[in-house]
């Protein structure tokens, strides 16, 4: 079968589940610790859901290869937001592959209606030294059929924050950066700030706006490590919010949210 670059879904559209291969499903309820004061599921809670169902899928599949996974990019399309107390089903599958990374697509379903679909690019790294790892035979045996020969790039595309060399020619007006202090509870077993914490920065900005996005994308440029002193920079246009976590001149992560 010829290899095809996995396309980005059009605004509001969801990718279909594969006709063959593994699709893993899990259920959970939206808890009080997952929502805003108004009862909306937060993006950082959604990120934890995505990570949990991915880990559950690997465990259920009997995954044993000596590598771990670090998220590189996540794109989220939202038709509706889950609310406090609602039962959800999460359905996840490998949707594309690369030499040392893979795409995972997860759909959040409420009472048979697809609400959210997130597509992430996860890089495989050695558990021994954290270096990039080639996808092994067990991976292709378990997840190759659902990927169906589709490939995905791990390249990042967001411009840098306004005022930086990577800002691009039409950088929007922006708010001066402010400190984003790290806490001991932010770090995971890799010694990095967990990917859900980056979405908490996004939520801090959304709490100040009377607006919610229909799509969101977060790119992880560098691991946030102990000793980093992140600053949160935000820029806004009508129907669009961009933000960055930076440490000095280093871009750590970036997010783009759109109506």
ZAMARGU-4260 file (C-alpha; in steps of 0.2 Angstrom, whole numbers, plus 5000, padded with zeros to 4 digits):
<rodrens>
0) 5000/5000/5000 | 5007/5017/4996 | 5011/5029/5010 | 5000/5044/5012 | 5003/5059/5023
5) 4989/5060/5036 | 4979/5075/5032 | 4973/5088/5045 | 4954/5087/5047 | 4945/5102/5040
10) 4937/5114/5053 | 4923/5105/5062 | 4926/5088/5054 | 4931/5072/5062 | 4942/5058/5055
15) 4933/5041/5054 | 4938/5026/5063 | 4949/5014/5053 | 4940/5000/5044 | 4953/4988/5051
20) 4965/4987/5066 | 4964/4991/5084 | 4952/5004/5091 | 4952/5005/5110 | 4938/5012/5121
25) 4937/5017/5139 | 4924/5027/5149 | 4925/5040/5162 | 4914/5053/5170 | 4918/5072/5171
30) 4922/5075/5189 | 4922/5091/5199 | 4941/5093/5198 | 4940/5093/5178 | 4929/5108/5176
35) 4928/5127/5177 | 4917/5135/5190 | 4904/5136/5176 | 4905/5117/5174 | 4914/5116/5157
40) 4927/5102/5154 | 4944/5111/5155 | 4958/5108/5141 | 4970/5102/5154 | 4958/5089/5161
45) 4955/5084/5143 | 4974/5082/5140 | 4974/5070/5155 | 4960/5060/5148 | 4970/5058/5132
50) 4985/5053/5141 | 4976/5041/5152 | 4967/5032/5138 | 4983/5031/5128 | 4992/5022/5143
55) 4977/5011/5145 | 4977/5006/5127 | 4996/5002/5128 | 4993/4991/5144 | 4978/4982/5136
60) 4988/4978/5120 | 5002/4970/5131 | 5015/4983/5125 | 5032/4979/5131 | 5045/4987/5120
65) 5058/4998/5130 | 5052/5015/5125 | 5041/5029/5132 | 5031/5042/5123 | 5032/5061/5123
70) 5019/5072/5115 | 5025/5083/5101 | 5009/5091/5095 | 4990/5090/5099 | 4976/5097/5088
75) 4959/5097/5095 | 4942/5100/5086 | 4927/5104/5096 | 4909/5102/5092 | 4903/5104/5110
80) 4911/5104/5127 | 4907/5091/5140 | 4900/5097/5156 | 4901/5091/5175 | 4894/5075/5179
85) 4892/5069/5161 | 4897/5051/5156 | 4909/5050/5142 | 4917/5037/5130 | 4934/5039/5124
90) 4939/5030/5108 | 4957/5030/5102 | 4967/5022/5088 | 4984/5024/5079 | 4980/5035/5064
95) 4997/5037/5056 | 5016/5033/5059 | 5033/5041/5056 | 5051/5034/5058 | 5051/5038/5077
100) 5034/5044/5081 | 5016/5040/5078 | 4999/5049/5077 | 4985/5045/5089 | 4967/5050/5086
105) 4955/5050/5101 | 4937/5055/5100 | 4926/5060/5115 | 4908/5054/5114 | 4893/5058/5125
110) 4877/5047/5123 | 4883/5042/5105 | 4887/5060/5099 | 4905/5064/5095 | 4910/5080/5104
115) 4928/5082/5103 | 4942/5074/5092 | 4960/5076/5097 | 4975/5070/5086 | 4992/5070/5093
120) 5009/5066/5087 | 5019/5056/5100 | 5038/5053/5099 | 5045/5037/5105 | 5060/5039/5116
125) 5072/5026/5125 | 5068/5023/5143 | 5086/5020/5146 | 5093/5037/5140 | 5078/5047/5133
130) 5085/5047/5115 | 5073/5046/5100 | 5069/5027/5097 | 5064/5019/5081 | 5047/5011/5081
135) 5049/4992/5083 | 5041/4977/5077 | 5029/4975/5091 | 5022/4993/5088 | 5019/4989/5069
140) 5011/4972/5073 | 4999/4980/5085 | 4996/4997/5078 | 5001/4996/5059 | 4984/4990/5053
145) 4974/5005/5060 | 4987/5017/5053 | 4984/5010/5036 | 5000/5016/5028 | 4997/5034/5033
150) 5012/5044/5038 | 5013/5060/5049 | 5026/5073/5051 | 5033/5079/5068 | 5038/5096/5061
155) 5031/5111/5071 | 5024/5126/5062 | 5019/5139/5075 | 5027/5156/5073 | 5037/5163/5088
160) 5030/5176/5100 | 5028/5194/5095 | 5045/5203/5096 | 5055/5187/5093 | 5065/5182/5077
165) 5053/5169/5074 | 5037/5179/5075 | 5033/5180/5057 | 5028/5196/5047 | 5011/5199/5053
170) 5012/5196/5072 | 4997/5202/5081 | 4997/5214/5096 | 5001/5206/5112 | 5001/5207/5130
175) 5017/5208/5140 | 5023/5191/5146 | 5020/5187/5165 | 5029/5174/5175 | 5021/5156/5175
180) 5029/5148/5191 | 5032/5129/5191 | 5027/5118/5205 | 5033/5101/5211 | 5017/5093/5206
185) 5019/5099/5188 | 5033/5086/5184 | 5030/5068/5178 | 5041/5053/5178 | 5051/5059/5163
190) 5057/5074/5174 | 5047/5086/5162 | 5032/5097/5166 | 5018/5086/5161 | 5009/5090/5144
195) 4993/5094/5153 | 5001/5108/5163 | 5004/5118/5146 | 4985/5117/5143 | 4982/5125/5161
200) 4991/5140/5155 | 4979/5141/5140 | 4964/5139/5153 | 4971/5154/5163 | 4969/5165/5148
205) 4952/5158/5143 | 4946/5162/5160 | 4948/5181/5156 | 4939/5180/5140 | 4920/5178/5135
210) 4925/5166/5121 | 4928/5148/5118 | 4937/5140/5103 | 4931/5128/5091 | 4949/5122/5087
215) 4965/5122/5097 | 4983/5116/5093 | 4997/5115/5106 | 5015/5112/5100 | 5029/5106/5113
220) 5045/5114/5107 | 5056/5109/5122 | 5054/5100/5138 | 5051/5112/5153 | 5063/5106/5166
225) 5067/5110/5184 | 5076/5127/5184 | 5067/5134/5169 | 5058/5150/5173 | 5043/5151/5160
230) 5034/5167/5156 | 5017/5166/5148 | 5015/5178/5133 | 4998/5180/5124 | 4992/5188/5108
235) 4974/5190/5102 | 4965/5194/5085 | 4946/5193/5083 | 4941/5174/5084 | 4959/5169/5088
240) 4970/5167/5103 | 4989/5163/5102 | 5000/5160/5117 | 5018/5155/5121 | 5028/5148/5136
245) 5045/5155/5135 | 5061/5155/5145 | 5072/5170/5140 | 5074/5168/5121 | 5069/5150/5121
250) 5052/5145/5115 | 5045/5131/5126 | 5028/5128/5119 | 5015/5137/5109 | 4996/5136/5107
255) 4984/5143/5094 | 4965/5143/5097 | 4952/5148/5084 | 4933/5150/5082
</rodrens>
